[in-house]
Amino acid sequence: MKLSLSNRQLSEIVGGKNGVGENVSSVHSIVYDSRRIATASTSAFFALKGVHSDGHTFIDDAYEKGIRTFVVSENVTEASFPGACFIYVDDTLNALFRLAAYHRRSFKGKVVLISGKIGKTSVKEWLYTLLAPELSVSRSPKSYNSNLGIAISVLEANPVSDVVLIEVKPHEELNPAKINELLHPDLGILTTTEVAGTMFPDAYFEALYKGCTDLFHAERQRAFLNMKTAVRFVNPLKEELYPSEAKRKNVALAHAVALKMGISEPKLQEKMKHLPDLALRMETFEGKNGNFIINDLYNLDADAFRSSLEFQQALAKRKKRAVILGLQETDLPKKQALEELIREFKPDYFFLLNENETFTEQLKDTVILIKGSTSRYLLRIANQLKEKRHHTHLRINLKSLRKNIIAHKQVLPEGTKLMAMMKASGYGSGLDKMVQFVDGYGVDYFGVAFVDEGVAVRNAGIAKPIMVMNTEEDNYEACINHRLEPAIFDFQQLDDFISECIYQGVYDYPIHLKIDTGMRRLGFEPDQLGAVLEIIQSQPEVRIKSVYSHLAESDNLRDRRFTEHQIRQFALAVNKIRQVIDYPFEQHILNSPGIENYPTVDFSMARLGIGMYGISANPSFKRKLEPVISWYSVVSQVKRVAAGQSVGYSRSYYCKTDTIVAVVPVGYADGLRRSLSNGAGYLTINGTKCPIIGKVCMDMVMVDATNAKVKVGDEAEIIGPNCPLEKMAELLGTIPYEVMTSISERVHKVYVE
């Protein structure tokens, strides 16, 4: 950040209600997450309150890491923090907004506000490419969509830049007038605004862009009659330039604004040939020799680099860290600032490479960050380090995952804990990596199906408690050794686990009592509780950590009676246990659809599984979620097949006309079912649905790509915007759970931030 304030000045800016005393210090940046403290001596910690947690509970941690200036809204025992300064405000988020507004007033250049439902980040990055280096440009290193994120975007901007690009996603919780008041935008860009029938009114964007001299948009249905500004409709570029209509619109918007800001047309035409592939902005994947790769070719600003280093630090936990920094000639002026950041974060290895320089180091069990402006030689290095697998891959969108967890947390009663269910290898999304990401997204507990999954979670560096739903006698020793907490659901199991505790000399070991309230699967019957509690009360080896049950049809919105019956039965069971057990324990019955459909049910914890991935049968709640899982491959070969010729095994399909056939390396061994053969399913190539023809093979599939303008190397979508997970489940006559967990382990997983 580009701040330079004393804490006394900071107090005046944010509306501090007290003096700062004798402890006057310099504030150059702010932090709100104690895990991401780097330059503690010159940072101020804002104790924000949110759906995840209360920042005031992390003041001790921030102080231990060297923070000495705190902005708080609750009284603190200051004597416990010698040398620290506490600035008291009514609301810490509002205080942060006041600081961002103060910083905004120092900007020398123009602020360009980019909004819309789709394409904001693309337009922002392409506009950056078109403007720099002729103009100095600042933009946030990531897509920030919350009130907090937008304030951080402003604070991270360099006030002396010619242009500051700020991205804002429209949503119901975002007050457009408040954001406008903060940003005071000079120019506006509006990308595609309608998705799946959801459309914000003109008035929303009129409030957001108020005061702009120009508003550029590509939406013909928009009139903006109340805008006191130049509203400029931008025609998409010609079709032959880009296959996607969305890209034709977004590049045209970036081009129009860059032209408005003084970049010449010949220069723009040359730059448009080299627009970066934003799909490579940040991805993470398995590397050779136990390494894990963060391939972040987003940009090479110091702020972006800091964000990447923080992400690497949070992910690495006990592993070593290596940074590969690639510099092009245009990056050399930034070299000193980037090296200073390296010294600050102290990775175990640091490699500085010039363009086309080779990388020959052999690393092992290391989290490797590859950072630089998008460049072919860095892509070659990333590919060199990647664990070689075939082109079919699963993409897991971490930003959407985080949003979905927050959406579920927000509807629960305040203080309700959240258990993240990571069964079946994280529903097919990769257990060891998913738990590391989810661990930082505001969950309190993890739940797994079997002990070996729990061991894998522990080995991934997770310290939070882990409940195991199916603990078998042979695994009791491993369960105790790895501090896993078993679910207990019958008398023999309880007796066997107590015996293991006695053998190991363990006392007060946490167990989770499963009650059957109507699922008729595992669990004690309510009338067995008396006998169960007698055993537990007489055995000091075990202690009830939680009591839980499982809803059978919480997604049934037409008839709620059985679910309400189960909830009543569970409440009676909990009350009965409380009459006997004299210590506190958690209670949980709500699963993902339970959270969505019965949010006012007030037990101490809830379990979130499939809802994390954006799956919901509740139409109104579904609008709050985003898909997390998508599945892609590439076209291996393209061939012409004449009318009357057959395609595939058993000659089960004959082409009725001359057909362009695309062969894609994905088959039933990857999880693409044979039941999708002969037109039952489809892949999407270049925005065109291509029916599967012939039978799905073990390792490949053939599709009719006659209308897709297809070539070798084109991306083929299996699950994604054109065939959502729910649609694939419908085609297969099953449910999204089964589709996700049927995707083979051999399918490479890429985690996109």
ABEGO torsion letter per residue (X at the ends): XABBBBAAAAAAAAGBABBAEABBBBBABBBABAAABABAAABBBBBBBBAABBAAAAAAAAAAAGBABBBBABBBBAAABBGBBBBBBABAAAAAAAAAAAAAAABABBBBBBBEABGAAAAAAAAAAAAOAABBBBBBABBBABAAAAAAAAAABBAABABBBBBBBBBAABBAAAAAAAAGBABBBBBBABBGGBBBBAAAAAAAABGBABBBBABAABAGAABBBBBBBBBBBBAAABABAAAAAAAAAAAAAAAAAGBBAAAAAAAAAABBBAAAABBBBBBBGGBBBBBBAABABAAAAAAAAAAAAAAAEABBBBBBBBBBAAAAAAAAAAAAAAAAAGBABBBBBBBGBBBABBBBGBBBBBBEBBBAAAAAAAAAABBBBBABBBBBBAAAAAAAAAAAAAABBBGBBBBBBABGGGGGAGAAAAAAAAAAAGBABBBBABAAAAAAAAAAGBABBBBBABBBAAAAAAAAAAGBBBBBABAAAAAAAAAAAAAAGBBGBBBBBBBBAGAGBBEBBAAAAAAAAAAAAABAABBBABBBBBBABAABAABAAAAAAAAAAAAAAAAAAAAABABBBBBBABBAAAAAABAABBBABBBBBAAAAGBBABAAAAAABBBABBBBBBBABBBBBBBGBBBEBGGABBBABBBBBBBBBBBAAAGBBAAABGGABBBBBGGBBBBBBEBBBAABBBBBAAAAGBBBGBBBBABEAABBAAAAAAAAGBBAAAAAAABBAABBBBBBX
